[in-house]
Amino acid sequence: MRGHSTSQLANKSGPQSKAWQLPISNTLTLRCAIKSATCGSIFDPARLRRELTAIETKLADPAMWSNSIAGKPLMRDRKRLESLIADDEELVRRTGDIEAYFELAREGEDVLADLERDIKTLATFTEELEARTMLSGEADPLNAIVTVHPGAGGTESQDWAEMLLRMYLRWAEQQGFKTEMNDYQDGEEAGIKSATFTITGEYAFGQLAGESGVHRLVRISPFDSAKRRHTSFASVYVSPEIDETINVDLKVEDLRIDTYRSGGKGGQHVNTTDSAVRMTHLPTGIVVQCQNERSQHKNREKAMKMLRSRLYEYELEKKRAVSRKVEDSKLEINFGSQIRSYVLQPYRIAKDHRTKVEVGDVDKVLDGYLEPFLRGYLLAKRRGTATSGEDDMDIPA
């Protein structure tokens, strides 16, 4: 992996609420919330438990374990249903606790601090829950394969690409997800020429799918002796890691497989044999490569998995009637095409141009705090209000 590990890269480099009166009428509201949580449109615990029972019955059949491919989607569905049922029970518990505080307040107890604390944590929990309920696509529960490329601009853009790589690795670390570098190419002076890595975790792809596109950075360049402000661009592409449960038509005769010597620093064996693998899908022109493993066989296996994932996303794009190929679907990595801007100079802000979500603490964002953007994109997508990225920030020269 060229001397880098995902953990090394990942570690490189609320206001107070106002005092308010306790409206006793909120008890009725909270009872309605509990009823909505248990019987409403988002959750239907009785139906979820029936589905879970049916899946467990199928999994209890000894014949099922003779077919591992058939069992995988059932195991995944069981885990999803168990998680939804647990979320419903947690929501009922939290709203019940808040209702109990209102009952204590009615009896004269001083519970304002505890009530404010629990309402804040409930708000955070429901926001996270709302985002998870929007991840219902076939590929949303899958792992994510993320590729980062610098745009035009040489060292500036390559350094920005590495900053983005670090941001996503830090985000994955904060979510408790595992990461594995598949391909990493150092820049000539700083940064990276490209990087591809896999994030392994529940709904990794569903959460990151909206990150595909061009990202812009505005800052005082550390590579400019005159300390002038520079604008840099890099592209991010996210695809789901396809497993055996999803059929992808991949013919051997459509592939061109090249082997070459892995580059990078160190390695007693990895840099002395032609262990790296590059696969080209001739009909679509999609290219993937893997050089992380010492064994050519393992690199070939990983490259094949990456290619199947890319082809799956390519077919989804065709079904959505989007007239662009997967690798060429990104707009030109230049002005006017970005989905998000990260401005460090003359002011500091990170803004998504599709959803208009803004975060003032841009350093926190670059350290992996992506939740406002991820949730904002999911909400906008559900409402149909997400727009294509565009340049709508007036940054003085």
Disulfide bonds with the S-S distance in Angstrom:
none
